[in-house]
Amino acid sequence: MIMPSELQTNPADFSGVDVYAVAGNPIAHSKSPAIHRRFAEQTGQAMHYGTLMPQLGEFAKAAKAFFAAGGKGMNITVPFKLDAQALADVLTPRAELAGAVNTLWQHEGLLYGDNTDGAGLVRDLQAQGIALTNASICILGAGGAARGVLGPLLEQKPQSIVIANRSIDKAQDLQKVFQAMADAHGVLLTACPVDALGSQAQYAAIDLIINATAAGLSNNSPISDAIARQILRPTVFAYDMVYGKITHFMQQAINQGCRVSDGLGMLVQQAADAFLLWRGAELAQQLNAWAVLDELRKELAAKAP
C-alpha cells in the first residue's frame, strides 16, 4: 500500500540532485516517475522525479511550496491543468492558446508554463498510422485535456472536429476559443452535447474519436452503450487518454470492431517534450521515448491478469 506521505515529494529531502514531480489527484497510478527515471538514465542526468497529491482547491499552495523548497519543474495532470495555467507567470504560445498547463518550471524567479499534451498526442497517433489530415475527429470532453490537444490537432488540418460534452455551453465556449484557428486551417469546428452524437447524421462519418475526459479512471465512459453502437464502426479509431488498462470506452469500441489505443504513448511523448524543456533540447539525440514506451507496455502486459 502506498501511504499518502509517499506521494508528497519535498525537494529538501534530495541533496545534490535536481528535483521534479508530477502533481495530480489521484496520482498513485502515475507512470510519469518511471518514464522520467528512464529518460534520466538514457541521458545521464542527475535528478529525482516524484509525485505530489494536492488536495482539491490547494494546487497553488502545494506548487508554490514545492518550488520554494528548490523544485526545478513539475508536470500537472487531472484535475489541476487549469490551476497550473492560472499560477504560471509566463505562458508559452501553445499554453496560452490551450488555457491549460501540464508543464511548469522556474527560471530567474518566474514560473513558466507550457502544454506538451497536444504534441504528444499527435506524435502517438501518427506513429500508430492514423492519418489526421482531412480526417473527421470527435473529441469527448471540453476540459483542460481537450483544450491542450485542440491546437495541435487543428494544425494537422483535419476536415472537421466536433467537441462533444455533457454541457453544451462548455463545449461551445471551447469552440469559440479555437474558432479563428480552425478557420485559418480550413477546419469545420463544431460543438454538440454528447447525447446528440447518436442522432445527427453528420457524426456517422467519424474517423477518430478521442476520449479527453477522465471517466476511464473510474471505469466509466462519457458515451452510453446506445450511442457507442450508433457512432462506432470498424473504420473508427478510438483513443482514450487514460492509460494502462482497457477502459469502458475502449471496450465499447472493441465491441463494435474498432481499433483502440490507450493514452500511454501520448503520456510518454508529452513527457519527452517536458524533459527537454527542463534539461535542454540538446539531449534530444540521446532520448529514445519509443524504447521507454515499449518497456512500459511489456511491464503492464506482465502484470495483466
N, C-alpha and C positions, 0 to 999 in steps of 0.2 A: 504493500500500500504506500502511495506517495503522500507524505504529510504536507499540510499547507505551507509550513516553513520552508520546505524544499523547493517550492515554486517561487520564492521571493529572492531573487539574486541581488546581493549587495556588493557593488564593486569594491568596497573597502576590504572585503574578505579575500581578495585575489591580488596579491602584490606581484609586481614585475610583469604583468600581462595586461593587455587592453581588454576591457570587459564589455560585452554586448548582451542583449537579451531580446526575447520576443514577449510581447505583452498581449494578453487576451483573457477572456473569462467565458468558458473554461479554457485551460491551457495544458493540462497534464498530457493530453493526447498528442501534442505538437511534435512534429518531426524536425522542426527548424534547428534545434540544438544539434541533432545528429548530422544534418546537412552541413551546417557551418563548421562543425568539427572536421568533417571530411574536406571541406574547402580549405581550412587552415592547414591540414596535413598535406594536401596537394601543393600548396603554395609556400609552405614553410613559415607560416605566421604564428607568432606567439600571442594567443588570445584565448579568452574564455567566453563561451556563449551559453547563457542560462535562460531562465523563464521568469516572468512576472505575472501575477494574477491580481490586478487591482480589483477592488470591489466596484460594482456598478456605480457610476457617478463620481468615482475617485481616480480616474485615469490621470488627470493633470497633476494631482498631488503625488501620485506614485512615480510618474515620469520625471517630474522636477527633482524628486528625492534621488532617483537613480542617476541623473546627470550631475547633480550637486555632489554626489559621492564619488564621481570620477568616471561614470559610464561614458563610453565613446559613441555608442549607437544603439538603435532599437528598431526592431520590426514590430509591426502592430497588426493584430488580426481581430476577428469578431470579438466584441462589438465596438471597438474603440477607434476605428479608422477616421470617423468624423471628428472625434475628440482630438485626435492627433493633428488633424488639419487645423483645428482651431488653436492648438497650442503652438504650432510652428511660427517662428518669426519670419522666415523666408521660405517661400514655396517655389519649386521648380514649375515651369510652364505646364507640364502634364499633371502635376499635383493640383495646381490652381484650377485647371480645367475640370479635373475629376471632382474637386471639392472633397477629396478623401486622401489620406496619407497612410502608407504602410511602411515607410522607412524614415527614421529620424537620425540625425547626427548633429554634433555640436562643433562649431568652428568659429574661433575668435569671439566667443561669448554669445553667439547667436545660434538658435536652434533651426536647422534646415529640415524641410520635409519634401519627400518625393513619393511617387507612386509607381512601383515597378510591376504591379499586377497585370496590367494590360499587355505589356511587352512579353511577360512570361506566358500568358495565355496564348497569345498569337504564335509564339515560337513552338509551344507544345502542340497546338492544333496543326500547324504546318508540318511538324515532324511526324504526325500521325496521318499525313496525307490528305488533310481536309483543306479543300480549296475555299478561300474566303472571298476572293474577287467574284462579283456577280452572284454571290450566294444569298439565299433568303434566311435570315437569322432571327431567332426568337430568344430574348433574354428574360428569364423569370426572376423578378425582383427589381427593386428600384432603390436599394440602399447603397452603402459605401462600396460593396463589392461590384455592383453593377456600374456605378459611377467610375470606378477605377479602370474598367476594361472598355467602356464605350468608345473613348477617343481612339485607342489603337485599333479597335475593330473597324471604326469608320475610315481610318486611314488605309485600310485594305480594300476599300471601295466595293463593299458588297452591294447587291441590288437593293436590299431592304433590311431594316432591323425594326422589329416590334418589341417594345418594352411592355411586358405583361406583369401586372402587380395586383395584389388583392385590393389595394387602394388605388383607384384610377387617378386620383388627384396627385399622388406622389409620382406615379408614372408620367403623368402629363408635365409635372414640374421638371422632371429629369429630361423629358423630351425638349422642353423649352431651352434648357441649358445647352444642349448639343445640337439644336436645330440649325444654327448657322454653319457649324462644321459639317453636318450632314448635307446641307445644300451645296457647300463648297466642293464636296466629294461626289455629288450626284447620287446620294443615297436617300431612298424613301424611308424616313424615320417616323414611326407612329407609336401610339400608346393605347393600351386597352386593359380592361380588367381581366384577370386570369380566367374567370368564368366565361368570357366571351370567346376564348380561343376555339372552343369546340363548335361554335355556332356561326362563324363567319368564314365563307369560302376562301377568302384571301389567305387564311392561315393553314390551308390544306397543302400548301407547297413549301413548307419549311424544310430547309436542308440541314440546318444546325440549330439545336435548341440547347441553351446553356442555363443551368440552374445556378443562379447567383445568390440564392437565399441560403440560410444556414439550416434549413429544415432537415437536411440529412444528418445533422449532428444528433438529432432526437428521433431519428428513424421515421421522419415524416416526409411528405412530398408537397410542393406548392400546387400541384395539379391533382385533380381527382382521378380515379381509375377510369371513369367515364370519359373525361376529356383526353386522357392518355390514349384511349382506344380510338378516339376521333382524329387526333393530330399526329400520332406517331406511326410511321410506316417503316418498312425495312430500309428505305433510302435515307432516313433521317439519322444523323449522328447526334447522340445525346451525351452531353458533357456536364458532370456535376463538380462544382468547385470543392466540395467536401472530398476528402481523400482517405484511402486506407481501408475502404470497405465497399461492399455493394449496397448503395443506399436504396431507399424505397423508390425514389425517382429513377434510378438506374434499372431497378428490377422491373418497373413499369415499362421502360423502353425495351429491355430484353424480352419481355413478354410479347412485344409487338414486332420482334425480329430486328431491332435496331442495333447498330454498333454503339458501344458505350465507352466512356472513359471517366475515371475519377479525376480529381484535380492535383494529383501528386506531381505530375510533370510541370504544371503551372507553378506549384509551390517551389520546386527545385529551380526553375528558370528565373522566377522573380527573386529568389534568394541569391542567385548568382549575380544579378544586377546590383542588389543591395550590397553584397560583399565587395564588389569592385568599386562602388561609391565610397565605401568606408576605407578600404585597404589600398586602392589605387588601380586605375584602369590598365596599367602595365602588367598586371597579374593575369590578364585575360588569357594569355597564351598558355599559362600553366594550369588553368582551371578547366576541368572536364565535368561539366554538370550532368551530361548524359551518363557517364560512368557512375556518378553518385545516384542517379535515378535508378539505374539497373540494380545497384546494390540494395537500395531500399525496397524495390519490387521483390527481390529474392528474399529479403528478410520478412516482408509481410506475407509472402507465399508460404514460407516455412512455419509461420505462426498460425496460419489459417487452419481451422478445424478440419 
